């Protein structure tokens, strides 16, 4: 007798996704409002302390150049935080079985968890953009690049959060991933500066950082100028997301660090 053909569990997928969204919406002051305040503080410190008297970057004031990078950093950090904290809390509390037992495929598990992280990242990005519009003259040049890079970067970090949480055995491990991987890549990606001002060797190294491409393309959508190749950036984000998606699916299928 042939094996049953797997069917999509759309109701379960929607339930998993809404659970992830409701999880961060219940503490919106921490998950949505706090990142807005933190990002505005970054903008104030870097603009007032470092931006005074600085020449325009790519023909725009320093504050307008800086704002997109800060928005993208907020999107990335919160996408990673959402998926990593959700899975890590479930593992520590011992209720991860409630997520793994329902008849989900590995792709459905990946989609439900990752899309929850993407939603939080995009919510934070929208809120930060609205708040910055009040204090910075933000203009939109290419909306398609903004939406694409915002969504792809959010997905990339959400998938990284899932991988980190599956690998980690305690919250200290997740903190080490944030401190030694995510934060350095974000800060060395041109968030606060144009890589055109770096020495040639440092500029070359920056172009091997996937975070550079997500910030560069996102910033291009606002100011109409980029430091690197937009085509390469699009390809890097697509390839990175596909590779990370495949890794998460493999982890769920194999039960890596999930099955006793």
N, C-alpha and C positions, 0 to 999 in steps of 0.2 A: 504494500500500500504506500503510495507516494506521501512524503511529508507534507503537512499543511502549509499552504502558502501564507507567509506573514502578511498581516494587514496593518495599516497605519492606525495608531491609537491617537486620533486627533483630539478626542475629548480629554484623554489623559495628558497629552502634550499641553493643551490649553490650561488645564488645571495646574500642572507643574509650573508653567510660565506665570500664571496669575499668583501662585503661591510666592514665587520669587519677587514679584512686583509688590505684593502686599507686605511682604517682609520688610522691605526698605521704606515703604510709604508709612508704615506704622511709627517709624522713628524719623520722620522727615526732617526734624530739626537737626539731627546728627548727619543724616545721609544726603540731604539736599541743601539745607540752609548753611550748614557749617562750611562746606566746600566753597560756597559763594563768598562768604566772609574771608576765608583764607586766601582765595585767589585775588580778591580786591586788595588785601593787605600786601601780597606779593607785588601787585601792580603799583601800589602807592610807594612801597619801599624802593623798588628798582627805578621807578620814574623820578621820584623826588631826590633820592640819594645818588643815583647813577646817571639819570637821564638829563639832569640840569646842565645846560650848556653843550650837550652832545649834538653833533650834526645829525641831520635826518638820515635814516637808513632806507635805502632803495627809494628815496624821494618822498618818504612819509615821516612824520614825527616819530620819535622813538617810542612813545606810548602806543601809537597805532601799530607799529611793528611788533611790539612786545605782546599786545593783547591776544592775538590769535594763538601764540605759543602757550600762553597761560591757560587759555580756554581748552586747548587740546590736552595739556597736562592734567587739568581737572577731569576731563572726560576719561582719559586713560587710567588715572589712579582710582577713580570711583568704579569703573568697570571691573578692574582687577579686584578691588576690595569687596565688591558685591559677591562675586562667584567664590572667591577664596574663603571669605568668612562664612558663607552659607554652607559650603561643603565641610569646612573644617569644624564648624560648630556641630554639624550632624555627626561627624566622626567622633568627636570628643564626647558628646552626649550619648552616643550609642544608638541614635535613631536613624542612621544612614540607611538601615534596612528598609525604612518606610519609603525611601526614594528608589532603592534598587529592586524591591520585590514586585511592584506593579509591572504589567506586561509591556514594558517599553523596549524598543530597539535601542542600540547604542547611539544611533543618530538622533533619536527622539530625546534621549537623556541629554545629549550634548546640546541640542537645539533649545530645549526648555530652560536649562541652566544658563547657557550662554546668552540667550535673548533677554533673560532677566537682567544680566549684567549690562548688556547693550542698552536696555531701556533706562537703567539708572544713569549710565554714562551720558546718554543723550539728554536726559532730563536736566542733569547737572550742567551740561554744556549750554543748553538753551537758557537756563536760569542765569548762568555766569555772563553769557552774551548780553542778555537784557540788562543786567546790572551794570556791565561795563559801558553799554551804549549811553548811559546817563552821564558818565564821567569822561569817556573817550569818544572821539569822533569816528566810530567804526563805520566803514562803508563796505558794501558787498560788491565785488567785481565779478566773480564767477561762482554762482550759487551751487552749481553741480559739483565742483571740486570740494566745496565745504561739506555738502551732504555726503559725498562718497567717502572722503577721508575721515569724516567724523564717524560714520557707520563702520567702516573697515577697521579703523584704529580701535574703536570701542569693542568690536568683535575680537580683535587680536588680543587685547588685554583681558577680556572676559575668558577667553580660552586659556590664556596663560594662568589666570587665577584658578581655573579648574585643574590644570596640570599641577600647579603648585600645591593645591589642597589635597589632591590624591597622593602626591609624593610625600607630603609632610606628615609627621606623626604627632606634632604639637604646634601650638601657635607660634612658638619661638622660631620654628622652621619657616613659617610663612613670613615672619618679620625679617628673617635673613634674606629671603628672596626679594622682599620689597627694598631692603636697605642696600643690598649688594648687587642687585640686578636691575630692578625696575627704576629706582631713583637715579642711579648713575647714568643709565641709558637715556633717561628723560632729560637730565641736566646737561648731558654732553651732546645733545641732538640739535643744538641751535635754538633752543627755547628762548634764551635771553640775549642772543647775539646772532649776527650773520656769519656763517662759516667762511665767507669771502675774506674776512679779516683775520683768519687763522693762518699760521704758516702752512706751506704746501703739504707737509707730511701730516699734520693734524687735520687738514681739510680732506685728505685722502682717507684717513682713518674714519672720519665722520661719515663718509659716504658708504661705509659698511655697516652703519647703524640703522636698523629699520625704523627706529623712532625718528630719525632725521627726515625720512621720506614722508611719514605721516604728518609731521609738523610743517614741513616745507610745502607740501601740496595744500594743506589746510590754510596756511598763511597766504598762499597764492590766491586762494579764493577770495580773500579780503583785500589784499593790497595790489594784486595783479603782477607781482614779481616773485621769482623763486631763485634759490641758490643752487639747485640741482636740476637734473632732468626730470620733467614731469612724467614722461613715458616710463622711465625706469621706476619711478616712484609708484606708479599705478601697478606695474608688474610685481614689484617687491611686496606690496601689501596683499595682492591677490595670492601670490605664491605662499607668503607667510601664513595667511589665514587658512589656506587649503592644507598646508603642512600641519599646522596646529590642530585643525579640525580632525585630520586623520589620526593624529597622536591621541587626542582625547577619545575618539571612537575606539581605537585599539585598547586603551586603558580600561574602558568600560567592558569591552568584549572579553578581554583576558582576565578581568577582575584584579588587575595590578593593585596591590596594597588595599584592596577593597573586600576580598574574600578571605575569610579566616583559613 
